Amino acid sequence: MSTRKDAPSSKGNNGVADSLRFFATWLRHPLKLGAVAPSSPRYCATMAACASTEIDGPILELGPGLGVVTKALLDKGVSPERITSIEYDPGFAETLKARFPRVNFIQGDGFDLDKTLGSRRNEKFAAILFAIPIVNQPQELRQKLFSDYFGRLLPGANLTQLSYLQKAPVKPMPGVFSVSSSPIVWDNIPPARVWIYSQDGAERMAA
Ligand SMILES: C[S@@+](CC[C@H](N)C(=O)[O-])C[C@H]1O[C@@H](n2cnc3c(N)ncnc32)[C@H](O)[C@@H]1O
């Protein structure tokens, strides 16, 4: 029996084969990849649960890897057409396009959204899910980048970030965004939290 591509039941990854490919890519580009393995299913479900997808509008994913968080969004019930996902690695981007043909994948730089989004550069998003390694950048640059992302969010929408750090990788900016986190997800390699950046002054029920 065939499975409709992009449906919530799609496998979304190839288990051991994806883990080996991810690890081999990390050996060649450790700073770009930032992780030795794809995030665990429990971690991805937590990321999707924390994202403000209940707000009407498109969703932006940055650094999808081989699509584990993309799959979690679909499993949450987000329709694939709402998702735009930007991956820098050309080989990963090709695999993602074949794996989730109804999701809009762009091979490009998630740090330069004006260029990467092109004619869609002024679009506002209902949520941004961020997994690009950022901790090798100075704090001021991280805050500048996140301010830019916050300018691309709809009212009440949030930005969620994958991180293994014990502290928020991006410090809150009063008047722009504040930060909270999920509990640690222990079965991730390594254990990680979802950091949740919320617009100051915007109320949202926790997922
Ligand atoms: C830590 S991995 C996360 C992958 C996946 N989201 C997961 O949870 O398993 C980071 C991903 O960001 C991608 N990446 C790195 N720099 C990027 C950039 N400037 N723009 C877009 N993607 C980038 C890497 O190629 C890699 O796929």
The ligand as an ORCA input file, in Angstrom:
! r2SCAN-3c Opt
* xyz 0 1
  C      21.266     21.317     14.135
  S      20.834     20.874     12.452
  C      19.068     20.716     12.710
  C      18.395     19.810     11.721
  C      16.945     19.438     12.060
  N      16.102     20.593     12.241
  C      16.874     18.582     13.293
  O      16.323     19.048     14.310
  O      17.370     17.451     13.243
  C      21.056     22.456     11.626
  C      20.626     22.511     10.182
  O      20.759     23.878      9.745
  C      21.332     23.901      8.434
  N      21.976     25.222      8.250
  C      23.182     25.648      8.690
  N      23.403     26.930      8.352
  C      22.273     27.332      7.688
  C      21.876     28.576      7.097
  N      22.674     29.657      7.149
  N      20.675     28.628      6.485
  C      19.856     27.538      6.453
  N      20.176     26.344      6.998
  C      21.370     26.241      7.616
  C      22.295     22.725      8.456
  O      22.649     22.318      7.139
  C      21.479     21.685      9.224
  O      20.645     20.976      8.350
*
